[in-house]
Amino acid sequence: MIRNMKFNEKGLLPAIVQDVDSSEVLMLGYMNEVALRRTLSGDTVWFYSRSRQTLWHKGETSGNYLKVRSVWLDCDSDTILVKAQPMGPVCHTGNQTCFFQPLNKSDIEPNRYPDTTGA
């Protein structure tokens, strides 16, 4: 199945991590084929760090590993969903999830991003 996955031009797939118990979305990372194989064959989640350009074992520094419960491929074969049990806060800020900053209409600067769709 891995050979049919649609990795991007850099050999990466987005990987969404969801809490297996609460269904809360915890983070988004990227996996290359090696990170995906390690995740599928082990107990914890691996990513590919785009900034450091190396494999990244989530929790290696903090101790806040993500225990793999299941891994899913989306219908287009270009995104992974990992259902995991977090072993502590997931975000490097100390928050349980990386998604803790709400956005509102008032956060958008007028005319900064003009609508070019014609809608």
Contact map, one row per residue, 1 for C-alpha under 8 A:
11111000000000000000000000000000000000000000000000000000000000000000000000000000000000000000000000000000000000000000000
11111000000000000000000000000000100000000000000000000000000000000000000000000000000000000000000000000000000000000000000
11111000000000000000000000000000000000000000000000000000000000000000000000000000000000000000000000000000000000000000000
11111100000000000000000000000000000000000000000000000000000000000000000000001000000000000000000000000000000000000000000
11111110000000000000000000000000000000000000000000000000000000000000000000001100000000000000000000000000000000000000000
00011111000010000000000000000000000000000000000000000000000000000000000000011100000000000000000000000000000000000000000
00001111111110000000000000000001000000000000000000000000000000000000000000000100000000000000000000000000000000000000000
00000111111110000000000000000000000000000000000000000000000000000000000000000000000000000000000000000000000000000000000
00000011111100000000000000000000000000000000000000000000000000000000000000000000000000000000000000000000000000000000000
00000011111100000000000000000000000000000000000000000000000000000000000000000000000000000000000000000000000000000000000
00000011111110000000000000000001100000000000000000000000000000000000000000000000000000000000000000000000000000000000000
00000011111111000000000000000111100000000000000100000000000000000000000000000000000000000000000000000000000000000000000
00000111001111100000000000000111000000000000000000000000000000000000000000000111000000000000000000000000000000000000000
00000000000111110000000000011110000000000000000000000000000000000000000000000111000000000000000000000000000000000000000
00000000000011111000000000011110000000000000000000000000000000000000000000000011110000000000000000000000000000000000000
00000000000001111100000011111000000000000000000000000000000000000000000000000011110000000000000000000000000000000000000
00000000000000111110000011111000000000000000000000000000000000000000000000000000111100000000000000000000000000000000000
00000000000000011111001111100000000000000000000000000000000000000000000000000000111100000000000000000000000000000000000
00000000000000001111111111000000000000000000000000000000000000000000000000000000001111000000000000000000000000000000000
00000000000000000111111000000000000000000000000000000000000000000000100000000000001110000000000000000000000000000000000
00000000000000000011111000000000000000000000000000000000000000000000000000000000000010000000000000000000000000000000000
00000000000000000011111100000000000000000000000000000000000000000000000000000000000000000000000000000000000000000000000
00000000000000000111111110000000000000000000000000000000000000000000000000000000000000000000000000000000000000000000000
00000000000000000110011111000000000000000000000000000000000000000000000000000000000000000000000000000000000000000000000
00000000000000011110001111100000000000000000000000000000000000000000000000000000000000000000000010100000000000000000000
00000000000000011110000111110000000000000000000000000000000000000000000000000000000000000110000111100000000000000000000
00000000000000011100000011111000000000000000000000000000000000000000000000000000000000000110000011100000000000000000000
00000000000001111000000001111100000000000000000000000000000000000000000000000000000000000000000000000000000000000000000
00000000000001111000000000111110000000000000001100000000000000000000000000000000000000000000000000000000000000000000000
00000000000111100000000000011111000000000000001111000000000000000000000000000000000000000000000000000000000000000000000
00000000000111100000000000001111111100000000011100000000000000000000000000000000000000000000000000000000000000000000000
00000010001110000000000000000111111100000000001100000000000000000000000000000000000000000000000000000000000000000000000
01000000001100000000000000000011111110000000000000000000000000000000000000000000000000000000000000000000000000000000000
00000000000000000000000000000011111111000000000000000000000000000000000000000000000000000000000000000000000000000000000
00000000000000000000000000000011111111100000111100000011000000000000000000000000000000000000000000000000000000000000000
00000000000000000000000000000011111111110000011000000000000000000000000000000000000000000000000000000000000000000000000
00000000000000000000000000000000111111111000000000000000000000000000000000000000000000000000000000000000000000000000000
00000000000000000000000000000000011111111100110000000000000000000000000000000000000000000000000000000000000000000000000
00000000000000000000000000000000001111111111110000000000000000000001000000000000000000000000000000000000000000000000000
00000000000000000000000000000000000111111110000000000000000000000000001000000000000000000000000000000000000000000000000
00000000000000000000000000000000000011111110000000000000000000000000000000000000000000000000000000000000000000000000000
00000000000000000000000000000000000001111111100000000000000000000001000000000000000000000000000000000000000000000000000
00000000000000000000000000000000000000111111100000000000000000000011000000000000000000000000000000000000000000000000000
00000000000000000000000000000000000000100111110000000000110000001111000000000000000000000000000000000000000000000000000
00000000000000000000000000000000001001100111111000000000110000001111000000000000000000000000000000000000000000000000000
00000000000000000000000000000010001101100001111100000011110000000000000000000000000000000000000000000000000000000000000
00000000000000000000000000001111001100000000111110000011110000000000000000000000000000000000000000000000000000000000000
00000000000100000000000000001111001000000000011111001111000000000000000000000000000000000000000000000000000000000000000
00000000000000000000000000000100000000000000001111111111000000000000000000000000000000000000000000000000000000000000000
00000000000000000000000000000100000000000000000111111100000000000000000000000000000000000000000000000000000000000000000
00000000000000000000000000000000000000000000000011111000000000000000000000000000000000000000000000000000000000000000000
00000000000000000000000000000000000000000000000011111100000000000000000000000000000000000000000000000000000000000000000
00000000000000000000000000000000000000000000000111111110000000000000000000000000000000000000000000000000000000000000000
00000000000000000000000000000000000000000000000111011111000000000000000000000000000000000000000000000000000000000000000
00000000000000000000000000000000001000000000011110001111100000000000000000000000000000000000000000000000000000000000000
00000000000000000000000000000000001000000000011110000111110100000000000000000000000000000000000000000000000000000000000
00000000000000000000000000000000000000000001111000000011111100000000000000000000000000000000000000000000000000000000000
00000000000000000000000000000000000000000001111000000001111110011100000000000000000000000000000000000000000000000000000
00000000000000000000000000000000000000000000000000000000111111111100000000000000000000000000000000000000000000000000000
00000000000000000000000000000000000000000000000000000001111111111000000000000000000000000000000000000000000000000000000
00000000000000000000000000000000000000000000000000000000011111100000000000000000000000000000000000000000000000000000000
00000000000000000000000000000000000000000000000000000000001111111000000000000000000000000000000000000000000000000000000
00000000000000000000000000000000000000000000000000000000001111111000000000000000000000110000000000000000000000000000000
00000000000000000000000000000000000000000000000000000000011101111100000000000000000001111100000000000000000000000000000
00000000000000000000000000000000000000000001100000000000011101111110000000000000000001110000000000000000000000000000000
00000000000000000000000000000000000000000001100000000000011000011111000000000000000111100000000000000000000000000000000
00000000000000000000000000000000000000000011100000000000000000001111100000000000000111100000000000000000000000000000000
00000000000000000000000000000000000000100111100000000000000000000111111000000000011110000000000000000000000000000000000
00000000000000000001000000000000000000000000000000000000000000000011111000000000011110000000000000000000000000000000000
00000000000000000000000000000000000000000000000000000000000000000001111100000000011100000000000000000000000000000000000
00000000000000000000000000000000000000010000000000000000000000000001111110000001111000000000000000000000000000000000000
00000000000000000000000000000000000000000000000000000000000000000000011111000001110000000000000000000000000000000000000
00000000000000000000000000000000000000000000000000000000000000000000001111101111100000000000000000000000000000000000000
00000000000000000000000000000000000000000000000000000000000000000000000111111111100000000000000000000000000000000000000
00000000000000000000000000000000000000000000000000000000000000000000000011111100000000000000000000000000000000000000000
00000100000000000000000000000000000000000000000000000000000000000000000001111110000000000000000000000000000000000000000
00011100000000000000000000000000000000000000000000000000000000000000000011111111000000000000000000000000000000000000000
00001110000011000000000000000000000000000000000000000000000000000000000011111111000000000000000000000000000000000000000
00000000000011110000000000000000000000000000000000000000000000000000000011011111100000000000000000000000000000000000000
00000000000011110000000000000000000000000000000000000000000000000000001111001111110000000000000000000000000000000000000
00000000000000111100000000000000000000000000000000000000000000000000001111000011111000000000000000000000000000000000000
00000000000000111100000000000000000000000000000000000000000000000001111100000001111100000000000000000000000000000000000
00000000000000001111000000000000000000000000000000000000000000000001111000000000111110000000000000000000000000000000000
00000000000000001111000000000000000000000000000000000000000000000111110000000000011111000000000000000000000000000000000
00000000000000000011100000000000000000000000000000000000000000000111100000000000001111100000000000000000000000000000000
00000000000000000010000000000000000000000000000000000000000000011110000000000000000111111100000000000000000000000000000
00000000000000000000000000000000000000000000000000000000000000111110000000000000000011111000000000000000000000000000000
00000000000000000000000000000000000000000000000000000000000000111000000000000000000001111100000100000000000000000000000
00000000000000000000000000000000000000000000000000000000000000010000000000000000000001111111011110000000000000000000000
00000000000000000000000001100000000000000000000000000000000000010000000000000000000001011111011111000000000000000000000
00000000000000000000000001100000000000000000000000000000000000000000000000000000000000001111111111000000000000000000000
00000000000000000000000000000000000000000000000000000000000000000000000000000000000000001111111001000000000000000000000
00000000000000000000000000000000000000000000000000000000000000000000000000000000000000000011111000000000000000000000000
00000000000000000000000000000000000000000000000000000000000000000000000000000000000000001111111100000000000000000000000
00000000000000000000000000000000000000000000000000000000000000000000000000000000000000001111111111010000000000000000000
00000000000000000000000001000000000000000000000000000000000000000000000000000000000000011110011111000000000000000000000
00000000000000000000000011100000000000000000000000000000000000000000000000000000000000001110001111110000000000000000000
00000000000000000000000001100000000000000000000000000000000000000000000000000000000000000111001111110000000000000000000
00000000000000000000000011100000000000000000000000000000000000000000000000000000000000000000000011111100000000000000000
00000000000000000000000000000000000000000000000000000000000000000000000000000000000000000000001011111100000000000000000
00000000000000000000000000000000000000000000000000000000000000000000000000000000000000000000000000111110000000000000000
00000000000000000000000000000000000000000000000000000000000000000000000000000000000000000000000000111111000000000000000
00000000000000000000000000000000000000000000000000000000000000000000000000000000000000000000000000001111101000000000000
00000000000000000000000000000000000000000000000000000000000000000000000000000000000000000000000000000111111100000000000
00000000000000000000000000000000000000000000000000000000000000000000000000000000000000000000000000000011111100000000000
00000000000000000000000000000000000000000000000000000000000000000000000000000000000000000000000000000001111110000000000
00000000000000000000000000000000000000000000000000000000000000000000000000000000000000000000000000000011111110000000000
00000000000000000000000000000000000000000000000000000000000000000000000000000000000000000000000000000001111111010000000
00000000000000000000000000000000000000000000000000000000000000000000000000000000000000000000000000000000011111111000000
00000000000000000000000000000000000000000000000000000000000000000000000000000000000000000000000000000000000111111000000
00000000000000000000000000000000000000000000000000000000000000000000000000000000000000000000000000000000000011111100000
00000000000000000000000000000000000000000000000000000000000000000000000000000000000000000000000000000000000111111100000
00000000000000000000000000000000000000000000000000000000000000000000000000000000000000000000000000000000000011111110000
00000000000000000000000000000000000000000000000000000000000000000000000000000000000000000000000000000000000000111111000
00000000000000000000000000000000000000000000000000000000000000000000000000000000000000000000000000000000000000001111111
00000000000000000000000000000000000000000000000000000000000000000000000000000000000000000000000000000000000000000111111
00000000000000000000000000000000000000000000000000000000000000000000000000000000000000000000000000000000000000000011111
00000000000000000000000000000000000000000000000000000000000000000000000000000000000000000000000000000000000000000011111
00000000000000000000000000000000000000000000000000000000000000000000000000000000000000000000000000000000000000000011111
